[in-house]
Amino acid sequence: MPEYLYKRTGGVVGFLERLIEDGYREAMDRGLESVAEGLLDSVIIIDLTPATDRDPDAGITSLC
């Protein structure tokens, strides 16, 4: 599921956190015991397309 989560959130940790939280909330509301892609597809998160002012290299550090 890592590829799916990256595709849905663009790798933004805050969006990932929101998707997971909302997904688990939805699963509990539906009485489900697991969270799958089908359920997460129904979760609406913030649209990434207008975020053109974000720095794509923010948070990247060199280990050297």
N, CA, C and O atoms as a GROMACS GRO file, in nm:
protein
  256
    1MET      N    1   0.080  -0.120   0.000
    1MET     CA    2   0.000   0.000   0.000
    1MET      C    3   0.085   0.128   0.000
    1MET      O    4   0.027   0.235  -0.017
    2PRO      N    5   0.215   0.124   0.017
    2PRO     CA    6   0.294   0.247   0.019
    2PRO      C    7   0.278   0.332  -0.107
    2PRO      O    8   0.270   0.454  -0.100
    3GLU      N    9   0.274   0.266  -0.223
    3GLU     CA   10   0.260   0.340  -0.348
    3GLU      C   11   0.126   0.412  -0.353
    3GLU      O   12   0.118   0.527  -0.397
    4TYR      N   13   0.021   0.345  -0.308
    4TYR     CA   14  -0.112   0.405  -0.306
    4TYR      C   15  -0.112   0.527  -0.214
    4TYR      O   16  -0.163   0.633  -0.251
    5LEU      N   17  -0.056   0.512  -0.095
    5LEU     CA   18  -0.055   0.622   0.000
    5LEU      C   19   0.025   0.741  -0.053
    5LEU      O   20  -0.014   0.856  -0.034
    6TYR      N   21   0.136   0.714  -0.120
    6TYR     CA   22   0.216   0.822  -0.176
    6TYR      C   23   0.139   0.894  -0.288
    6TYR      O   24   0.139   1.016  -0.297
    7LYS      N   25   0.072   0.814  -0.371
    7LYS     CA   26  -0.005   0.872  -0.481
    7LYS      C   27  -0.118   0.960  -0.427
    7LYS      O   28  -0.145   1.067  -0.483
    8ARG      N   29  -0.183   0.917  -0.323
    8ARG     CA   30  -0.295   0.993  -0.267
    8ARG      C   31  -0.250   1.119  -0.194
    8ARG      O   32  -0.323   1.218  -0.191
    9THR      N   33  -0.130   1.117  -0.136
    9THR     CA   34  -0.088   1.229  -0.051
    9THR      C   35   0.027   1.310  -0.109
    9THR      O   36   0.060   1.416  -0.055
   10GLY      N   37   0.088   1.264  -0.217
   10GLY     CA   38   0.202   1.332  -0.273
   10GLY      C   39   0.322   1.331  -0.181
   10GLY      O   40   0.415   1.410  -0.198
   11GLY      N   41   0.322   1.242  -0.083
   11GLY     CA   42   0.432   1.232   0.011
   11GLY      C   43   0.429   1.335   0.122
   11GLY      O   44   0.524   1.347   0.199
   12VAL      N   45   0.321   1.409   0.132
   12VAL     CA   46   0.308   1.511   0.236
   12VAL      C   47   0.259   1.444   0.364
   12VAL      O   48   0.149   1.390   0.368
   13VAL      N   49   0.341   1.448   0.467
   13VAL     CA   50   0.313   1.376   0.591
   13VAL      C   51   0.180   1.420   0.654
   13VAL      O   52   0.106   1.335   0.703
   14GLY      N   53   0.151   1.546   0.652
   14GLY     CA   54   0.026   1.594   0.710
   14GLY      C   55  -0.096   1.539   0.638
   14GLY      O   56  -0.196   1.505   0.701
   15PHE      N   57  -0.088   1.529   0.505
   15PHE     CA   58  -0.198   1.471   0.428
   15PHE      C   59  -0.210   1.321   0.455
   15PHE      O   60  -0.320   1.268   0.464
   16LEU      N   61  -0.095   1.255   0.470
   16LEU     CA   62  -0.095   1.112   0.502
   16LEU      C   63  -0.161   1.089   0.637
   16LEU      O   64  -0.245   0.999   0.651
   17GLU      N   65  -0.124   1.169   0.734
   17GLU     CA   66  -0.183   1.158   0.866
   17GLU      C   67  -0.335   1.176   0.859
   17GLU      O   68  -0.410   1.099   0.920
   18ARG      N   69  -0.379   1.275   0.786
   18ARG     CA   70  -0.523   1.303   0.773
   18ARG      C   71  -0.595   1.189   0.703
   18ARG      O   72  -0.704   1.150   0.744
   19LEU      N   73  -0.535   1.136   0.596
   19LEU     CA   74  -0.596   1.026   0.523
   19LEU      C   75  -0.612   0.903   0.613
   19LEU      O   76  -0.717   0.839   0.613
   20ILE      N   77  -0.508   0.871   0.688
   20ILE     CA   78  -0.513   0.754   0.777
   20ILE      C   79  -0.616   0.776   0.887
   20ILE      O   80  -0.698   0.687   0.913
   21GLU      N   81  -0.614   0.892   0.952
   21GLU     CA   82  -0.710   0.920   1.058
   21GLU      C   83  -0.854   0.912   1.007
   21GLU      O   84  -0.939   0.848   1.069
   22ASP      N   85  -0.880   0.978   0.894
   22ASP     CA   86  -1.015   0.977   0.839
   22ASP      C   87  -1.055   0.838   0.791
   22ASP      O   88  -1.171   0.799   0.801
   23GLY      N   89  -0.959   0.763   0.739
   23GLY     CA   90  -0.986   0.627   0.695
   23GLY      C   91  -1.026   0.537   0.812
   23GLY      O   92  -1.122   0.460   0.801
   24TYR      N   93  -0.953   0.547   0.922
   24TYR     CA   94  -0.987   0.466   1.039
   24TYR      C   95  -1.120   0.510   1.099
   24TYR      O   96  -1.197   0.426   1.145
   25ARG      N   97  -1.147   0.639   1.098
   25ARG     CA   98  -1.275   0.688   1.148
   25ARG      C   99  -1.390   0.633   1.064
   25ARG      O  100  -1.492   0.589   1.116
   26GLU      N  101  -1.372   0.635   0.932
   26GLU     CA  102  -1.473   0.582   0.841
   26GLU      C  103  -1.493   0.432   0.863
   26GLU      O  104  -1.606   0.383   0.863
   27ALA      N  105  -1.383   0.360   0.881
   27ALA     CA  106  -1.393   0.215   0.906
   27ALA      C  107  -1.471   0.188   1.034
   27ALA      O  108  -1.556   0.098   1.037
   28MET      N  109  -1.444   0.262   1.139
   28MET     CA  110  -1.517   0.243   1.265
   28MET      C  111  -1.664   0.276   1.248
   28MET      O  112  -1.751   0.205   1.300
   29ASP      N  113  -1.694   0.384   1.175
   29ASP     CA  114  -1.834   0.422   1.152
   29ASP      C  115  -1.909   0.314   1.075
   29ASP      O  116  -2.029   0.294   1.096
   30ARG      N  117  -1.840   0.245   0.986
   30ARG     CA  118  -1.903   0.140   0.905
   30ARG      C  119  -1.898   0.003   0.973
   30ARG      O  120  -1.955  -0.094   0.922
   31GLY      N  121  -1.831  -0.005   1.087
   31GLY     CA  122  -1.819  -0.132   1.158
   31GLY      C  123  -1.719  -0.227   1.095
   31GLY      O  124  -1.729  -0.348   1.112
   32LEU      N  125  -1.622  -0.173   1.023
   32LEU     CA  126  -1.520  -0.254   0.958
   32LEU      C  127  -1.402  -0.275   1.052
   32LEU      O  128  -1.378  -0.194   1.142
   33GLU      N  129  -1.329  -0.384   1.031
   33GLU     CA  130  -1.213  -0.413   1.115
   33GLU      C  131  -1.080  -0.385   1.046
   33GLU      O  132  -0.974  -0.404   1.106
   34SER      N  133  -1.084  -0.341   0.921
   34SER     CA  134  -0.961  -0.310   0.850
   34SER      C  135  -0.984  -0.194   0.755
   34SER      O  136  -1.097  -0.158   0.722
   35VAL      N  137  -0.873  -0.137   0.712
   35VAL     CA  138  -0.877  -0.026   0.618
   35VAL      C  139  -0.807  -0.071   0.491
   35VAL      O  140  -0.691  -0.111   0.494
   36ALA      N  141  -0.878  -0.066   0.380
   36ALA     CA  142  -0.823  -0.106   0.250
   36ALA      C  143  -0.833   0.010   0.153
   36ALA      O  144  -0.896   0.112   0.182
   37GLU      N  145  -0.770  -0.004   0.038
   37GLU     CA  146  -0.770   0.103  -0.062
   37GLU      C  147  -0.911   0.146  -0.100
   37GLU      O  148  -0.937   0.265  -0.118
   38GLY      N  149  -1.001   0.050  -0.114
   38GLY     CA  150  -1.139   0.083  -0.150
   38GLY      C  151  -1.202   0.179  -0.051
   38GLY      O  152  -1.273   0.272  -0.091
   39LEU      N  153  -1.177   0.158   0.076
   39LEU     CA  154  -1.230   0.247   0.178
   39LEU      C  155  -1.160   0.383   0.171
   39LEU      O  156  -1.226   0.487   0.179
   40LEU      N  157  -1.029   0.382   0.156
   40LEU     CA  158  -0.954   0.508   0.150
   40LEU      C  159  -0.991   0.589   0.026
   40LEU      O  160  -0.980   0.712   0.027
   41ASP      N  161  -1.035   0.521  -0.081
   41ASP     CA  162  -1.079   0.593  -0.200
   41ASP      C  163  -1.199   0.683  -0.170
   41ASP      O  164  -1.219   0.784  -0.237
   42SER      N  165  -1.277   0.646  -0.070
   42SER     CA  166  -1.395   0.726  -0.035
   42SER      C  167  -1.361   0.844   0.055
   42SER      O  168  -1.446   0.930   0.080
   43VAL      N  169  -1.238   0.849   0.105
   43VAL     CA  170  -1.196   0.958   0.194
   43VAL      C  171  -1.145   1.074   0.110
   43VAL      O  172  -1.055   1.057   0.027
   44ILE      N  173  -1.201   1.190   0.132
   44ILE     CA  174  -1.160   1.309   0.058
   44ILE      C  175  -1.053   1.382   0.139
   44ILE      O  176  -1.073   1.411   0.257
   45ILE      N  177  -0.940   1.411   0.075
   45ILE     CA  178  -0.835   1.490   0.140
   45ILE      C  179  -0.814   1.617   0.058
   45ILE      O  180  -0.871   1.633  -0.050
   46ILE      N  181  -0.735   1.704   0.110
   46ILE     CA  182  -0.706   1.831   0.043
   46ILE      C  183  -0.644   1.805  -0.094
   46ILE      O  184  -0.557   1.718  -0.108
   47ASP      N  185  -0.688   1.878  -0.192
   47ASP     CA  186  -0.636   1.866  -0.328
   47ASP      C  187  -0.494   1.921  -0.333
   47ASP      O  188  -0.467   2.031  -0.286
   48LEU      N  189  -0.403   1.843  -0.391
   48LEU     CA  190  -0.262   1.884  -0.397
   48LEU      C  191  -0.231   1.977  -0.514
   48LEU      O  192  -0.127   2.043  -0.512
   49THR      N  193  -0.316   1.985  -0.612
   49THR     CA  194  -0.283   2.060  -0.733
   49THR      C  195  -0.258   2.209  -0.710
   49THR      O  196  -0.170   2.264  -0.776
   50PRO      N  197  -0.330   2.280  -0.622
   50PRO     CA  198  -0.302   2.423  -0.608
   50PRO      C  199  -0.178   2.454  -0.524
   50PRO      O  200  -0.145   2.571  -0.505
   51ALA      N  201  -0.110   2.354  -0.474
   51ALA     CA  202   0.004   2.376  -0.385
   51ALA      C  203   0.133   2.399  -0.462
   51ALA      O  204   0.234   2.333  -0.436
   52THR      N  205   0.132   2.492  -0.558
   52THR     CA  206   0.250   2.516  -0.641
   52THR      C  207   0.358   2.596  -0.568
   52THR      O  208   0.472   2.601  -0.615
   53ASP      N  209   0.324   2.658  -0.457
   53ASP     CA  210   0.422   2.740  -0.386
   53ASP      C  211   0.504   2.660  -0.284
   53ASP      O  212   0.589   2.718  -0.215
   54ARG      N  213   0.480   2.528  -0.273
   54ARG     CA  214   0.557   2.446  -0.180
   54ARG      C  215   0.696   2.418  -0.237
   54ARG      O  216   0.713   2.403  -0.358
   55ASP      N  217   0.792   2.412  -0.149
   55ASP     CA  218   0.929   2.379  -0.188
   55ASP      C  219   0.944   2.226  -0.190
   55ASP      O  220   0.936   2.164  -0.084
   56PRO      N  221   0.964   2.165  -0.306
   56PRO     CA  222   0.972   2.019  -0.312
   56PRO      C  223   1.093   1.963  -0.238
   56PRO      O  224   1.096   1.844  -0.206
   57ASP      N  225   1.194   2.046  -0.211
   57ASP     CA  226   1.312   1.999  -0.141
   57ASP      C  227   1.308   2.028   0.008
   57ASP      O  228   1.406   2.001   0.078
   58ALA      N  229   1.199   2.082   0.057
   58ALA     CA  230   1.188   2.114   0.200
   58ALA      C  231   1.197   1.987   0.281
   58ALA      O  232   1.132   1.887   0.250
   59GLY      N  233   1.277   1.990   0.385
   59GLY     CA  234   1.289   1.876   0.473
   59GLY      C  235   1.392   1.773   0.431
   59GLY      O  236   1.419   1.679   0.506
   60ILE      N  237   1.449   1.788   0.313
   60ILE     CA  238   1.550   1.693   0.268
   60ILE      C  239   1.686   1.740   0.321
   60ILE      O  240   1.726   1.855   0.303
   61THR      N  241   1.753   1.648   0.388
   61THR     CA  242   1.885   1.681   0.442
   61THR      C  243   1.988   1.584   0.384
   61THR      O  244   1.956   1.471   0.345
   62SER      N  245   2.108   1.628   0.380
   62SER     CA  246   2.216   1.543   0.332
   62SER      C  247   2.277   1.467   0.447
   62SER      O  248   2.297   1.522   0.555
   63LEU      N  249   2.306   1.339   0.426
   63LEU     CA  250   2.368   1.258   0.530
   63LEU      C  251   2.520   1.266   0.525
   63LEU      O  252   2.588   1.211   0.612
   64CYS      N  253   2.573   1.332   0.426
   64CYS     CA  254   2.719   1.338   0.410
   64CYS      C  255   2.777   1.453   0.488
   64CYS      O  256   2.898   1.475   0.486
   0.00000   0.00000   0.00000
